[in-house]
Amino acid sequence: MTNLQKNEIVILIENEKIRLGSYAKVATKCEVSTATISQMINRNWDLIKPEMWSKVGFSLGFDESEWQIAETMGYRKVANICTDAKNEAFFMILSSPAGRGKTKPLEKYYELNADNEVFYIKCREWAKREFLVELCKSLGIDSTKHYVHVDKLGTKVSEFFNQRKGKKPLLIVDDAGKLKDSAIRWFIHLFDENEDNMGCLLAGTEYLEKRIRDGVRLKKLGFDEIESRFGRTYLGLIGTTQKDAQLICSANGIHDNALQVQLFKECNPLKKIIQTREGNQSIEVIEDIRRLKRAVKREKLKLQYN
């Protein structure tokens, strides 16, 4: 069980304590000792077995049957990128092939930081007006009472973030590569009006990087300005290592080490060279995490019917 899952169970314990009146009553409901509940809420987790976490979680409505996120190398990198973008008021781009594991960590970061001026939108194939209307909606800005000129919509969004500049707000734009050129160019204005006061992360597939680089090369309107404001840097994810795969398996109920390794190999990992402090290192990674997800779900179904 991951620390993310444990944190969610601790939140359930705290909520149940408010409902029932004491931690002792929570322990009674979960059929565990008060000492166990105390260790959980005080983060003395080293000696608590996964089975005990499952027992308490089940009693309080925590559903392990849903797909659980593990704290993989990719998850930590995405979280660190978001934190850097927020704390340093950076405009950044995360561009990595589909299946590398971008969206779930981004959604989780938003979920865990929703009260910390972090905002998230997942894009479709929107032009500027469509995008700004949907962005206003996600920010709670009413733009539906009467027709609002598209530039006014952009101003409303910019003002929304400017009003929060002391708290360094962060806007996460997922699947940004699906946006039309007019919507992409709007981020020039967002940067100019909020430089050093907010962070913005555009996330998408490798097409997002290719599209911006090609736009710069072909001298398309606004693309050199966009690349400049986002630091002319494209961050990426390497894929799922064997250690990551085992963490994912454990988080989703597959605890047998041999089976974990078997599922990793089944996904045809590729060798890649990465740079470390000790120099270049060759590692094996799964390029599409969805293959592993299907394999894990298949094995869980086998366990149910055996």
SULPE-V834516 format. One record per residue. N is the residue number from 0. SS is DSSP state (H for helix, E for strand, C for the rest). PSI is psi in whole degrees, 0 to 359 (NA if undefined). Layout:
# SULPE-V834516
N/SS/PSI + N/SS/PSI
This chain:
# SULPE-V834516
0/C/134 + 1/C/164 + 2/H/329 + 3/H/314 + 4/H/319 + 5/H/319 + 6/H/320 + 7/H/322 + 8/H/322 + 9/H/320 + 10/H/319 + 11/H/322 + 12/H/313 + 13/H/318 + 14/H/321 + 15/H/327 + 16/H/319 + 17/H/319 + 18/H/316 + 19/H/334 + 20/C/342 + 21/C/158 + 22/H/329 + 23/H/320 + 24/H/326 + 25/H/316 + 26/H/319 + 27/H/315 + 28/H/321 + 29/H/354 + 30/C/45 + 31/C/172 + 32/C/156 + 33/H/328 + 34/H/322 + 35/H/314 + 36/H/319 + 37/H/317 + 38/H/322 + 39/H/311 + 40/H/338 + 41/C/8 + 42/C/30 + 43/C/75 + 44/C/348 + 45/C/324 + 46/C/3 + 47/C/121 + 48/C/153 + 49/H/326 + 50/H/327 + 51/H/319 + 52/H/317 + 53/H/320 + 54/H/312 + 55/H/315 + 56/H/316 + 57/H/319 + 58/H/333 + 59/C/8 + 60/C/9 + 61/C/127 + 62/C/106 + 63/C/352 + 64/C/335 + 65/C/155 + 66/C/127 + 67/C/142 + 68/C/135 + 69/C/155 + 70/C/71 + 71/C/175 + 72/H/319 + 73/H/319 + 74/H/314 + 75/H/322 + 76/H/316 + 77/H/315 + 78/H/320 + 79/H/321 + 80/H/315 + 81/H/317 + 82/H/317 + 83/H/317 + 84/H/321 + 85/H/307 + 86/H/325 + 87/C/2 + 88/C/48 + 89/C/148 + 90/E/120 + 91/E/159 + 92/E/128 + 93/E/112 + 94/E/113 + 95/C/147 + 96/C/154 + 97/C/140 + 98/C/359 + 99/C/346 + 100/C/60 + 101/C/311 + 102/H/312 + 103/H/314 + 104/H/323 + 105/H/316 + 106/H/321 + 107/H/321 + 108/H/316 + 109/H/315 + 110/H/318 + 111/H/344 + 112/C/23 + 113/C/335 + 114/C/13 + 115/C/33 + 116/C/42 + 117/E/130 + 118/E/147 + 119/E/139 + 120/E/138 + 121/E/124 + 122/C/159 + 123/C/194 + 124/C/76 + 125/C/141 + 126/C/181 + 127/H/309 + 128/H/312 + 129/H/316 + 130/H/313 + 131/H/325 + 132/H/314 + 133/H/324 + 134/H/318 + 135/H/316 + 136/H/315 + 137/H/337 + 138/H/0 + 139/C/19 + 140/C/122 + 141/C/116 + 142/C/20 + 143/C/348 + 144/C/322 + 145/C/168 + 146/C/130 + 147/C/130 + 148/C/146 + 149/H/323 + 150/H/327 + 151/H/324 + 152/H/314 + 153/H/321 + 154/H/320 + 155/H/317 + 156/H/315 + 157/H/318 + 158/H/323 + 159/H/313 + 160/H/326 + 161/H/325 + 162/C/343 + 163/C/15 + 164/H/331 + 165/H/341 + 166/H/7 + 167/C/66 + 168/E/158 + 169/E/131 + 170/E/120 + 171/E/121 + 172/E/100 + 173/E/151 + 174/C/38 + 175/H/336 + 176/H/345 + 177/H/346 + 178/C/147 + 179/C/164 + 180/H/320 + 181/H/324 + 182/H/319 + 183/H/317 + 184/H/335 + 185/H/333 + 186/H/342 + 187/H/313 + 188/H/320 + 189/H/317 + 190/H/311 + 191/H/326 + 192/H/351 + 193/H/20 + 194/C/133 + 195/C/2 + 196/C/346 + 197/E/163 + 198/E/156 + 199/E/131 + 200/E/118 + 201/E/127 + 202/E/139 + 203/E/185 + 204/C/182 + 205/H/342 + 206/H/329 + 207/H/314 + 208/H/314 + 209/H/319 + 210/H/316 + 211/H/316 + 212/H/317 + 213/H/322 + 214/H/321 + 215/H/314 + 216/H/322 + 217/C/4 + 218/C/41 + 219/C/148 + 220/C/122 + 221/C/348 + 222/H/327 + 223/H/322 + 224/H/320 + 225/H/310 + 226/H/322 + 227/H/313 + 228/H/336 + 229/C/18 + 230/C/7 + 231/C/34 + 232/C/137 + 233/C/116 + 234/E/151 + 235/C/173 + 236/C/143 + 237/C/332 + 238/C/191 + 239/E/114 + 240/E/173 + 241/H/318 + 242/H/318 + 243/H/315 + 244/H/320 + 245/H/323 + 246/H/319 + 247/H/316 + 248/H/312 + 249/H/319 + 250/H/337 + 251/C/26 + 252/C/4 + 253/C/104 + 254/C/350 + 255/C/119 + 256/H/318 + 257/H/319 + 258/H/322 + 259/H/314 + 260/H/320 + 261/H/317 + 262/H/323 + 263/H/312 + 264/H/326 + 265/H/334 + 266/C/13 + 267/C/63 + 268/C/148 + 269/E/150 + 270/E/136 + 271/E/153 + 272/E/126 + 273/E/156 + 274/E/130 + 275/E/176 + 276/C/334 + 277/C/359 + 278/E/191 + 279/E/141 + 280/E/137 + 281/E/127 + 282/E/160 + 283/E/136 + 284/E/148 + 285/E/127 + 286/C/335 + 287/C/108 + 288/H/341 + 289/H/331 + 290/H/317 + 291/H/320 + 292/H/316 + 293/H/320 + 294/H/318 + 295/H/315 + 296/H/324 + 297/H/315 + 298/H/325 + 299/H/324 + 300/H/321 + 301/H/317 + 302/H/326 + 303/H/326 + 304/H/359 + 305/C/NA
